[in-house]
Amino acid sequence: MKISLDNRLAVVTGASRGIGLACAREFAAAGARVVLVARDATRLAAACDELVAEGLSAIPMAADLSDAKAAVALVARIESEVGAIDLLVNSAGAARRFAPDDLDAAAFHQGMDAKYFSTMHVLAPVVQAMARRGRGSVVNIIGQGGRVASPMHISGGAANAALMLATVGYARAHAGQGVRVNAINPGLTFTSRVEEGLEVSARASGKTREQVLADELARIPMGRMAQPEEVARVALFLASDAASYVSGAIVPMDGCTGSVI
């Protein structure tokens, strides 16, 4: 099945690396004009240069999405300068991992600010604009920690769980207005963020990084991490017309680790 996003404007947040960058590449390769959003302007520019060198569409716009005013201003700028947003992939923000003894109010605020609000600050104005036009599709990239509780990811997992509920809530609220909202729950994925989690778990358990990684892989029935491109291909399907009757879905991508109905 060939998916075409010709003449669509896609916005991808968290697009300077990892899953976000992989999504930007897949969407651009499918013909979309892609606006890449990230907080670090230098890293964002490098990511855009990488895509342009591959002959793909890439428009960089740096913004700190944990700032509500900055996020609303970004959406207004895109709609004014580039065009109406047809597709949105929210991959921005990473909640830090904390050992249980290190959890405090600041840890919970970090998780919500970094992941929950960095998504919601963009999701709300974009969905409202899509609803007014009667069309649009959103894919939220939400870590598996919102589905499976981990002692090392309580604050971030709580933020992810809240985003899962918001995803389904928005899908239900705007289903009659031509807007679809779905999410993906990636498990362990080969990105730079994996290292932080391995280090926290190693300190808390007294094991080496290599031992922690081996333990993690042993819990995955497929025996390996996901690649960012694998997550991006599912995001492409969900965002496209090929999934025209899919909304409010939370798709697990954890190598069958959760194994829940």
TORKE-872092 format. One line per field, with one value per residue: residue number from 1; residue in one letter; x, y, z of N, C-alpha, C, O, CB in turn. Coordinates in steps of 0.2 Angstrom, whole numbers, plus 2048, in hexadecimal, padded with zeros to 3 digits. Glycine has a CB too. Example, Ala and Ser with C-alpha at 12.3 -4.5 7.8 and 13.67 -1.06 7.14 Angstrom:
REM residues 2
n: 1|2
res: A|S
n_xx: 842|840
n_yy: 7E4|7F5
n_zz: 827|823
ca_xx: 83E|844
ca_yy: 7EA|7FB
ca_zz: 827|824
c_xx: 842|840
c_yy: 7F0|800
c_zz: 827|827
o_xx: 847|843
o_yy: 7EF|806
o_zz: 82A|828
cb_xx: 839|846
cb_yy: 7EA|7FD
cb_zz: 82D|81D
//
This chain:
REM residues 261
n: 1|2|3|4|5|6|7|8|9|10|11|12|13|14|15|16|17|18|19|20|21|22|23|24|25|26|27|28|29|30|31|32|33|34|35|36|37|38|39|40|41|42|43|44|45|46|47|48|49|50|51|52|53|54|55|56|57|58|59|60|61|62|63|64|65|66|67|68|69|70|71|72|73|74|75|76|77|78|79|80|81|82|83|84|85|86|87|88|89|90|91|92|93|94|95|96|97|98|99|100|101|102|103|104|105|106|107|108|109|110|111|112|113|114|115|116|117|118|119|120|121|122|123|124|125|126|127|128|129|130|131|132|133|134|135|136|137|138|139|140|141|142|143|144|145|146|147|148|149|150|151|152|153|154|155|156|157|158|159|160|161|162|163|164|165|166|167|168|169|170|171|172|173|174|175|176|177|178|179|180|181|182|183|184|185|186|187|188|189|190|191|192|193|194|195|196|197|198|199|200|201|202|203|204|205|206|207|208|209|210|211|212|213|214|215|216|217|218|219|220|221|222|223|224|225|226|227|228|229|230|231|232|233|234|235|236|237|238|239|240|241|242|243|244|245|246|247|248|249|250|251|252|253|254|255|256|257|258|259|260|261
res: M|K|I|S|L|D|N|R|L|A|V|V|T|G|A|S|R|G|I|G|L|A|C|A|R|E|F|A|A|A|G|A|R|V|V|L|V|A|R|D|A|T|R|L|A|A|A|C|D|E|L|V|A|E|G|L|S|A|I|P|M|A|A|D|L|S|D|A|K|A|A|V|A|L|V|A|R|I|E|S|E|V|G|A|I|D|L|L|V|N|S|A|G|A|A|R|R|F|A|P|D|D|L|D|A|A|A|F|H|Q|G|M|D|A|K|Y|F|S|T|M|H|V|L|A|P|V|V|Q|A|M|A|R|R|G|R|G|S|V|V|N|I|I|G|Q|G|G|R|V|A|S|P|M|H|I|S|G|G|A|A|N|A|A|L|M|L|A|T|V|G|Y|A|R|A|H|A|G|Q|G|V|R|V|N|A|I|N|P|G|L|T|F|T|S|R|V|E|E|G|L|E|V|S|A|R|A|S|G|K|T|R|E|Q|V|L|A|D|E|L|A|R|I|P|M|G|R|M|A|Q|P|E|E|V|A|R|V|A|L|F|L|A|S|D|A|A|S|Y|V|S|G|A|I|V|P|M|D|G|C|T|G|S|V|I
n_xx: 804|804|806|800|804|802|801|7FE|800|80A|80E|81B|820|82E|837|845|84D|84D|83E|835|83C|83E|830|82E|836|82F|823|826|82C|820|81A|816|816|821|821|82E|82F|838|840|84E|857|862|865|859|85A|865|85E|855|85D|862|857|854|85F|85C|853|846|837|839|836|83C|837|83B|836|831|827|822|81E|80F|80B|814|812|805|808|811|808|7FF|808|80D|801|7FE|80A|80E|803|7F3|7F2|7F2|7F6|7FC|809|80D|81C|824|82D|834|831|83B|843|842|848|83E|841|845|83A|831|827|82C|831|825|81F|829|827|81A|81A|824|820|811|80B|813|80E|7FF|7FE|800|7F8|7EA|7E8|7EA|7E1|7D5|7D5|7D5|7C9|7C0|7C2|7BE|7C6|7D4|7E2|7EA|7F8|7FE|80D|810|818|81A|819|80E|805|80A|80F|81E|82B|835|830|826|821|822|81B|80E|80B|80B|800|7F6|7F6|7F2|7E4|7E0|7E2|7D8|7CD|7CD|7CB|7BE|7B7|7B8|7B5|7AA|7AD|7B6|7C3|7D0|7D8|7E6|7F1|802|80A|819|825|835|840|84C|854|85C|857|856|862|862|857|85D|868|862|85B|866|86D|864|862|86F|875|87E|87E|87E|879|86C|866|866|85D|852|850|84E|841|839|830|832|840|848|84B|840|841|842|83D|834|829|826|820|814|80E|80D|803|7F8|7F6|7F2|7E6|7E4|7E1|7D4|7C8|7CC|7CE|7D2|7D9|7E6|7F5|7FF|811|81B|823|81B|81C|813|807|7F9|7E7
n_yy: 7FA|80A|81A|82A|83B|846|858|85A|863|860|860|85C|859|85A|856|856|84B|839|831|83B|841|836|835|841|83F|834|839|844|83D|837|841|84C|85D|862|869|86B|86A|86F|871|874|87E|87D|86F|86C|873|86C|85F|863|866|85A|853|85B|859|84C|84E|851|859|866|871|87B|880|887|884|885|87A|878|884|88C|897|899|88E|88F|89B|895|88C|896|89D|893|890|89C|89F|894|88B|883|877|866|85A|853|84F|84A|84A|84F|853|84B|842|841|834|82D|826|81E|823|830|837|846|855|85D|854|84E|859|85C|851|853|860|85E|854|852|85F|865|85E|860|86E|871|868|86C|87A|876|86B|872|87B|872|86C|877|877|86B|860|855|84D|846|83F|839|836|82C|826|815|814|81A|810|804|803|809|808|811|81B|822|830|834|82A|82D|839|835|82C|835|83C|831|830|83D|83C|833|83A|846|840|83B|847|84E|846|847|852|850|84D|843|83B|832|827|821|814|813|806|802|80B|80D|81B|82A|82D|821|81F|827|821|814|817|81D|812|809|80F|80F|801|7FC|7F5|7F3|7FD|7F5|7E9|7ED|7F1|7E4|7DD|7E5|7E2|7D4|7D4|7D7|7CF|7CE|7D0|7DB|7ED|7FA|802|814|816|80C|810|81C|818|812|81D|825|81D|81E|82C|82E|82D|820|81B|81F|81C|81B|820|827|81C|813|80E|800|7FF|7F5|7E9|7DF|7DE|7E3|7DB|7DC|7DC
n_zz: 800|7FB|802|800|804|7FD|7FA|807|817|823|835|83F|850|85B|852|84F|852|854|856|852|847|83F|83B|835|82A|823|820|818|80D|809|802|809|80E|81A|82A|836|847|856|865|866|85C|855|853|84D|841|83B|83A|830|825|823|81E|813|80B|807|7FE|802|809|815|822|82E|83E|84D|85E|86F|875|882|887|887|880|876|86F|86A|862|859|852|84C|844|83B|834|82E|827|820|81D|81F|82C|829|82E|83D|847|857|85F|868|877|886|894|8A2|8AA|8BA|8C9|8D6|8E3|8E0|8DC|8DC|8DE|8D4|8CB|8C6|8C0|8B6|8AD|8A9|8A3|899|891|891|891|886|87C|87C|87C|86E|868|86B|865|857|854|856|84C|841|843|840|832|82E|82C|82F|837|845|84D|85C|864|871|87F|884|891|896|896|89C|8AC|8B3|8C0|8BE|8B6|8BA|8BC|8AE|8A8|8AD|8A7|899|89A|89C|890|888|88B|888|87A|875|87A|873|866|867|869|85D|853|84B|843|839|83E|842|850|856|85E|862|86B|86E|873|87A|870|864|867|86C|878|87F|886|891|899|89B|8A3|8AF|8B4|8B6|8C0|8CA|8CC|8CE|8C4|8B5|8A6|89B|8A0|8A4|898|891|89A|897|889|88A|88F|884|878|86B|86B|868|867|861|851|84D|840|83E|847|841|835|839|83E|832|82B|834|834|827|819|817|823|826|82D|83A|84A|85A|85E|867|863|867|867|86B|869|86D|87B|885|883|885|885
ca_xx: 800|807|802|802|802|803|7FD|7FC|804|80B|812|81E|823|833|839|84C|850|849|837|833|840|83C|829|82E|838|82A|81D|828|82C|81A|818|813|81A|821|824|831|82F|83C|842|855|857|868|864|853|85D|869|85A|852|862|863|851|854|864|859|84E|840|835|83A|836|83E|835|83D|831|830|820|81F|81B|809|80A|819|80F|800|80B|813|803|7FD|80D|80C|7FA|7FF|80F|80F|7FC|7EE|7F5|7EE|7F8|800|80C|810|821|828|82E|836|831|841|842|844|847|839|843|846|834|82E|823|830|831|81F|81E|82D|823|814|81D|828|81C|80A|809|816|809|7F9|7FF|800|7F2|7E4|7E6|7EA|7DB|7D0|7D6|7D3|7C2|7BD|7C3|7BB|7CA|7DB|7E4|7EF|7FB|802|812|810|81C|817|819|807|801|80D|813|825|82D|83A|82D|81F|81F|821|815|808|80A|809|7F9|7F1|7F6|7EE|7DD|7DE|7E1|7D1|7C8|7CD|7C9|7B7|7B4|7B9|7B4|7A5|7AF|7BB|7CA|7D2|7DE|7E8|7F7|806|80E|820|829|83C|842|853|855|861|854|856|867|860|854|861|86C|85E|85A|86C|86F|85F|863|875|877|882|87A|87D|874|865|864|865|857|84C|84F|84B|83A|836|82F|836|847|84C|848|83D|845|83E|83A|82E|824|824|81C|80E|80C|80B|7FD|7F3|7F4|7F0|7DF|7E4|7DE|7CE|7C3|7D0|7CF|7D1|7DD|7EC|7F8|805|816|820|825|817|81E|80D|803|7F3|7E1
ca_yy: 800|811|81F|831|841|84C|85E|85B|866|85C|863|857|85C|855|854|857|845|834|82F|841|842|831|837|846|83C|830|83D|848|838|835|846|852|863|861|86E|867|86E|86C|877|876|881|87B|868|86C|875|866|85A|865|866|853|851|85E|855|846|850|851|860|867|878|87B|885|885|887|882|879|878|88A|88C|89D|898|888|893|89F|891|88A|89B|89E|88E|891|8A3|8A0|88E|889|87F|871|860|854|855|849|84D|845|854|852|845|842|83E|82E|82E|821|820|827|837|83A|84B|859|85F|84E|84D|85F|85B|84C|856|865|85C|84F|853|866|866|85B|863|875|871|864|870|87E|873|868|877|87D|86C|86B|87C|876|865|85A|855|847|846|839|83A|831|82C|820|80F|815|81C|80A|800|807|807|80C|816|81F|824|837|835|826|831|83E|831|829|83B|83D|82C|832|843|83A|830|83F|84A|83C|83A|84D|851|841|849|858|84E|84D|83D|83B|82C|827|81B|813|80F|804|804|80C|80F|822|82D|82D|81B|81F|82A|81C|80F|81A|81E|80B|806|812|80D|7FA|7FA|7F1|7F6|7FF|7EF|7E4|7F0|7F0|7DD|7DC|7E8|7DE|7CE|7D4|7D8|7C8|7CF|7D0|7E1|7F4|7FC|808|819|816|808|814|821|815|812|824|827|81A|821|833|82E|82B|819|819|824|81B|819|826|825|816|813|808|7FE|7FC|7F3|7E3|7DA|7DE|7E4|7D5|7DD|7DD
ca_zz: 800|7FB|805|7FE|808|7F8|7FB|80E|81B|82A|83A|844|855|85D|84C|84E|852|857|853|84E|841|83A|839|830|823|820|81E|812|808|806|7FE|80D|810|821|82F|83B|84D|85B|86A|865|855|851|852|848|83A|839|837|82A|820|821|81A|80C|807|804|7F9|805|80B|81C|824|835|843|854|863|875|876|889|888|884|87C|871|86B|866|85D|854|84E|848|83F|836|830|82B|822|81C|81B|824|82E|827|832|843|84B|85D|862|86C|87E|889|89B|8A5|8AE|8C1|8CE|8DA|8E8|8DD|8D9|8E0|8DA|8CE|8C6|8C2|8BC|8B0|8A9|8A6|89F|894|88C|890|88E|880|877|87D|879|867|866|86C|85F|851|854|856|845|83D|844|83C|82B|82D|82A|832|83A|84A|850|862|866|878|881|887|899|898|896|8A1|8B1|8B5|8C5|8BC|8B2|8BD|8BA|8A7|8A6|8AF|8A1|894|89B|89B|889|884|88C|884|873|874|87B|86D|860|868|869|857|84E|846|840|835|841|845|855|858|862|862|871|86D|878|879|869|863|866|871|87E|882|88A|898|89D|89D|8A8|8B5|8B6|8B8|8C6|8CF|8CD|8CF|8BE|8B0|8A1|896|8A3|8A4|891|890|89D|893|883|88B|890|87E|875|864|86C|866|867|85A|84D|84C|83A|83F|84A|83C|830|83B|83E|82C|82A|838|832|820|817|818|82A|826|832|840|84E|861|85F|86A|860|86B|863|870|868|871|882|889|882|888|880
c_xx: 804|803|805|7FF|803|7FF|7FB|801|805|810|815|822|829|837|841|850|84B|843|835|836|83E|835|82A|831|833|825|820|829|826|817|816|818|81B|825|827|831|834|83E|84A|856|85D|867|85E|856|861|864|856|857|863|85D|852|859|862|854|847|83E|836|83B|837|83A|836|838|832|829|81D|81D|815|808|80F|816|809|802|80E|80E|800|802|80D|806|7FB|804|810|808|7F9|7F1|7F0|7EF|7FD|803|810|815|826|828|830|836|838|83F|845|843|842|83B|844|840|832|82A|826|830|82B|81D|823|82A|81E|816|820|824|815|808|80D|812|802|7F9|7FE|7F9|7EB|7E3|7E6|7E3|7D5|7CF|7D3|7CC|7BE|7BD|7C0|7BF|7D1|7DC|7EA|7F2|800|807|813|813|818|816|812|802|803|811|81A|827|832|837|826|81D|81D|81B|80E|806|808|802|7F4|7F0|7F1|7E6|7DB|7DE|7DA|7CC|7C7|7CA|7C1|7B4|7B4|7B7|7AF|7A7|7B5|7C2|7CB|7D8|7DF|7EF|7FB|809|814|823|830|83E|849|854|85A|85E|854|85C|866|85C|858|866|869|85D|860|86E|86A|860|86A|878|87B|87C|878|878|86D|862|862|85F|851|84B|84C|844|836|835|832|83D|84B|848|844|842|840|83A|833|828|821|81F|815|80A|809|804|7F7|7F1|7F1|7E9|7DE|7E0|7D8|7C9|7C6|7D1|7CE|7D5|7E4|7F0|7FF|80A|81C|823|822|819|818|808|7FC|7ED|7DF
c_yy: 806|816|826|836|847|852|85F|85F|862|860|85D|85B|857|852|854|850|83F|832|835|842|83D|832|83C|844|838|834|841|843|836|83B|84C|857|862|867|86A|86C|86B|872|879|878|87E|874|868|86E|86F|860|85C|864|85E|851|854|85B|84F|848|851|858|861|86F|878|881|883|888|882|880|878|87E|88B|891|89C|892|88B|897|89B|88F|890|89D|899|88F|897|8A2|89A|88B|885|878|86B|85A|856|84F|84C|848|849|852|84B|846|83E|838|82F|828|823|824|82F|83A|840|84F|85B|85A|84D|853|85E|856|84F|85C|863|858|851|85A|867|863|85F|86B|876|86E|868|875|87B|86F|86C|87A|878|86B|870|87A|86F|85F|85B|84F|848|840|83B|835|831|825|81B|810|818|816|805|803|804|80B|811|81B|821|82B|837|830|829|836|83A|82E|82F|83C|838|82E|838|841|838|835|844|847|83C|841|850|84C|843|84F|856|84D|846|83E|834|82C|820|81A|80F|80C|806|805|80F|817|824|82D|827|81B|821|825|817|811|81B|817|808|809|810|805|7F8|7F5|7F5|7F8|7F9|7EA|7E7|7EF|7E9|7DB|7DF|7E4|7D7|7CE|7D6|7D1|7C9|7CF|7D6|7E8|7F5|801|80D|819|811|80C|819|81E|814|818|827|824|81D|828|833|82C|824|817|81E|823|819|820|824|81E|818|80D|806|7FC|7FA|7EC|7DD|7D9|7DE|7DE|7D6|7DE|7E4
c_zz: 800|7FD|803|802|803|7FA|803|812|822|82E|83E|849|858|858|84B|84F|854|853|84F|848|83C|837|833|829|820|81D|818|80C|805|803|802|80D|818|825|835|841|852|85F|868|85D|851|84F|84D|841|837|836|831|824|81E|81C|813|808|804|7FF|7FC|808|813|81D|82B|839|84A|859|869|877|87D|88B|884|87E|875|86C|867|861|857|84F|849|843|839|831|82C|825|81E|819|821|825|82D|82C|837|846|851|860|866|874|881|890|89D|8A9|8B5|8C5|8D3|8E0|8E6|8DB|8DE|8DB|8D3|8C8|8C2|8BE|8B5|8AB|8A5|8A1|899|88F|88B|88E|888|87A|877|87A|872|865|866|866|858|850|853|84E|840|83D|840|835|829|82B|82E|836|83F|84C|856|863|86D|87A|884|88E|89B|898|89B|8A6|8B3|8BB|8C4|8B7|8B4|8BB|8B2|8A5|8A8|8A9|89B|894|89A|894|885|885|888|87C|871|875|875|867|861|867|862|851|848|842|83B|837|844|84A|857|85B|861|868|86F|873|878|872|869|862|86C|878|882|887|891|89C|8A0|8A3|8AF|8B8|8B9|8BF|8CC|8D1|8CF|8CA|8BA|8AA|89C|899|8A3|89D|88F|893|899|88D|884|88D|889|87A|86E|865|86A|867|860|857|84C|845|83A|842|845|837|832|83C|838|82A|82E|836|82B|81F|817|81E|82B|82B|839|844|856|863|862|868|864|866|868|86F|86B|878|886|889|886|883|881
o_xx: 809|7FD|80B|7F9|804|7F9|7F7|807|800|815|810|827|828|839|843|856|845|843|832|832|83D|833|826|82F|833|823|81C|828|826|811|814|81E|815|82A|824|834|833|83E|84B|855|85C|869|85E|854|860|865|856|855|864|85E|850|858|864|850|842|842|835|83F|833|83A|833|835|833|825|817|819|815|806|80D|816|809|800|80D|80F|7FF|800|80E|807|7F8|803|813|808|7FB|7F4|7EA|7EB|801|7FF|814|814|82B|823|82D|83A|839|839|84B|83E|841|837|845|841|832|829|823|830|82B|81A|821|82A|81D|813|81F|825|812|805|80A|812|800|7F4|7FC|7F6|7E7|7DE|7E2|7E0|7D0|7CA|7D0|7C9|7B9|7B8|7BE|7BD|7D3|7D7|7EF|7EE|804|804|815|811|812|812|810|7FD|7FF|816|81B|826|833|83A|822|817|818|818|80A|800|803|7FE|7EF|7EB|7EE|7E2|7D6|7DA|7D7|7C7|7C2|7C6|7BE|7AF|7AF|7B9|7B0|7A3|7B9|7C7|7C7|7DD|7DB|7F2|7F8|80C|814|822|832|83D|84B|855|85C|861|853|85C|868|85E|857|867|86B|85E|860|870|86D|85F|86A|87E|87B|877|873|874|868|85C|85D|85B|84C|845|848|840|830|83B|835|841|851|842|846|846|83A|834|82F|822|81B|81B|810|804|804|800|7F2|7EB|7EE|7E5|7D9|7DE|7D7|7C5|7C3|7D4|7CA|7D4|7E7|7EE|803|809|821|825|824|817|817|806|7FA|7EF|7DA
o_yy: 807|817|827|836|84D|851|863|85E|862|862|859|85E|851|84D|853|850|841|833|834|843|83E|831|83B|846|839|833|842|845|834|83B|851|856|862|869|866|872|865|878|87F|874|87D|872|863|86B|86E|85D|858|862|85D|84D|851|85A|84C|843|850|85D|85C|872|876|887|87F|88E|87C|885|877|87F|88B|890|89E|893|88A|897|89D|88F|88F|89F|89B|88F|897|8A5|89A|889|884|875|86B|856|85B|84A|850|843|847|84F|846|84A|839|838|832|824|829|828|833|840|83F|84D|85B|85B|84C|852|860|858|84E|85C|865|858|852|85A|86B|865|861|86D|87B|870|868|874|87D|870|86B|87A|879|86A|86F|87C|86E|85B|860|84B|84C|83B|83F|82F|836|820|81C|80C|817|816|801|807|7FE|811|816|820|822|82B|83A|832|828|836|83D|82E|82E|83E|839|82D|838|844|83A|835|845|84A|83D|842|854|84E|842|852|85A|84D|844|842|831|832|81B|81F|809|810|80B|800|813|819|820|82D|827|818|81F|824|814|80D|819|816|804|805|80E|803|7F2|7F3|7FC|7F5|7F8|7E7|7E3|7ED|7E7|7D7|7DB|7E2|7D5|7C9|7D5|7CF|7C3|7CE|7D5|7E7|7F2|804|80C|81B|813|80B|81A|822|815|819|82A|827|81F|82A|838|82A|821|811|820|827|815|824|81F|81B|81D|808|80A|7F9|7FE|7E9|7D8|7D4|7DB|7DC|7D1|7E0|7E6
o_zz: 804|7FB|802|804|806|7FC|804|810|825|82C|841|848|857|858|845|84D|855|84C|849|843|836|831|82E|824|81A|817|813|807|7FF|800|7FF|80D|81B|823|838|840|854|85D|868|859|84B|849|848|83C|831|831|82C|81F|818|817|80E|802|7FF|7FC|7F8|809|817|81B|82F|836|84D|858|869|879|87E|890|87D|879|870|866|861|85B|852|849|843|83D|833|82B|827|820|818|813|826|821|82F|82E|836|848|850|862|868|876|87E|893|89B|8AC|8B6|8C4|8D4|8E2|8EB|8D9|8E4|8D6|8CE|8C2|8BC|8B8|8B0|8A5|89F|89C|893|889|886|889|884|874|871|877|86F|860|861|863|854|84A|84F|84C|83B|838|83D|831|824|827|831|838|83D|84D|855|864|870|878|887|891|8A1|89B|89E|8A4|8B3|8BB|8C7|8B5|8B0|8B9|8B0|8A0|8A4|8A7|897|88F|897|891|880|881|885|879|86C|872|873|863|85C|864|860|84B|843|83E|838|833|848|848|85A|85C|85F|86B|870|878|875|86E|86D|85C|870|87D|888|88D|896|8A2|8A5|8A8|8B4|8BE|8BE|8C3|8D1|8D7|8D1|8CA|8BA|8AA|89A|896|8A2|89C|88C|891|898|88B|880|88C|88A|878|86C|860|86A|869|85B|85B|84B|845|836|840|845|835|82E|83B|837|827|82B|836|829|824|817|81F|831|82D|83D|842|857|868|861|86A|864|861|868|874|86D|87B|88B|88E|889|87E|87E
cb_xx: 7FB|809|803|7FF|806|802|7F7|7FB|803|80E|80F|822|81F|830|836|84F|855|847|832|834|848|83C|825|833|83F|827|81B|82F|830|815|813|811|817|825|81F|838|828|842|842|85A|857|86E|862|84E|861|86D|854|84F|869|863|84B|856|86A|856|84E|840|82D|841|82F|845|82D|844|82A|834|81E|825|821|803|80C|820|80C|7FB|810|817|7FD|7FC|814|80C|7F4|800|816|812|7FD|7E7|7F7|7EF|7FC|7FC|812|80B|825|826|827|83D|82B|845|845|840|84E|836|849|84B|82F|834|820|837|833|819|820|834|821|80F|821|82E|81C|806|80B|81D|807|7F6|805|806|7F1|7E4|7EB|7F0|7D9|7D1|7DD|7D7|7C0|7C0|7CA|7B5|7CC|7DB|7E6|7ED|7FF|7FD|819|808|821|81B|81E|804|801|811|80E|82A|830|840|82D|81F|824|827|816|808|810|80E|7F8|7F4|7FD|7EF|7DC|7E4|7E7|7D0|7CA|7D4|7CC|7B5|7B8|7BF|7B2|79F|7B2|7BB|7CA|7D4|7DC|7E8|7F6|80B|809|825|829|840|83D|857|84F|863|84C|858|86D|85B|84E|866|86F|858|857|872|86E|858|860|876|871|887|87D|884|876|865|869|86B|857|84E|855|84F|839|839|828|833|84A|84D|84D|836|848|842|83E|830|827|82A|81F|80E|811|810|7FD|7F5|7FB|7F4|7DD|7EA|7E3|7CB|7BF|7D7|7CA|7CA|7DE|7EC|7FA|804|819|81D|82C|817|822|809|807|7F3|7DC
cb_yy: 800|812|81F|831|841|84A|85E|854|86D|855|868|852|85E|850|857|85C|845|835|82C|847|842|82A|839|84C|838|82B|842|84B|832|833|844|84F|86A|85A|873|865|86F|868|875|870|889|87B|864|871|87B|863|859|86C|868|84F|853|866|854|842|84C|84D|861|864|87B|87B|886|888|887|885|873|876|890|88D|8A4|895|883|897|8A3|88B|887|8A1|89F|887|891|8A8|8A1|888|884|87E|871|85E|84F|85A|845|84E|842|85B|854|843|83F|843|827|834|81F|819|824|836|835|84F|85F|862|848|84D|866|858|846|859|86A|857|848|852|86B|863|854|863|878|86D|85E|874|884|86E|863|87D|880|866|86B|883|876|866|85B|85B|842|84B|835|83C|832|82C|822|809|81A|820|807|7FB|806|808|807|812|81C|823|83C|833|820|834|842|82B|826|841|83D|825|834|848|835|82A|843|84D|835|838|852|854|83A|84B|85D|852|853|838|840|827|828|81B|80F|813|7FC|7FE|812|80B|826|834|82F|815|823|830|819|80D|821|821|807|808|81A|80E|7F6|7F6|7ED|7F3|805|7EC|7E3|7F7|7F3|7D9|7DF|7EF|7DE|7CB|7DA|7DE|7C7|7D5|7CA|7E1|7F9|800|805|820|814|802|817|824|80E|80E|829|825|813|822|837|82A|82E|815|81A|825|815|816|82C|824|813|814|809|7F9|802|7F3|7E3|7D3|7E4|7EA|7CF|7E3|7D8
cb_zz: 806|7F3|80D|7F7|80E|7F1|7F7|811|81C|828|83E|840|85B|862|846|853|858|85E|858|853|842|83E|83F|832|825|825|823|814|80B|80C|7FA|814|80E|822|831|839|850|859|871|866|855|856|858|84A|83B|83E|83D|82B|823|828|81D|80D|80B|80A|7F3|80B|80A|81E|822|836|841|855|861|87B|872|88D|886|889|87F|873|86F|86B|860|857|852|84D|842|839|835|82F|826|820|815|821|835|820|82D|848|847|862|85C|86C|881|886|89E|8A9|8AB|8C5|8D1|8DD|8EB|8D8|8D9|8E3|8DE|8D0|8C9|8C8|8BF|8B2|8AD|8AB|8A3|896|88F|897|894|880|878|884|87C|864|86A|872|85F|850|85A|85B|843|83F|84B|83E|829|828|823|837|835|850|84B|868|862|87A|886|885|89B|893|88F|89D|8B8|8AF|8CA|8B8|8AA|8C5|8BC|8A3|8AA|8B5|8A0|893|8A2|89F|886|888|894|885|871|879|882|86B|860|86F|86D|856|851|84A|844|82F|846|840|85B|852|869|85C|876|869|879|87C|867|85E|867|86F|87D|87D|887|897|899|897|8A6|8B3|8B0|8B3|8C6|8CD|8C7|8D6|8BB|8AC|89D|895|8AA|8A6|88C|893|8A4|891|87F|891|895|87A|874|860|869|85F|869|85C|847|84C|834|843|850|839|82D|842|841|827|82C|83F|831|81C|810|817|830|81F|830|83F|84D|863|858|872|859|870|85E|877|86A|86D|883|887|884|88D|882
//
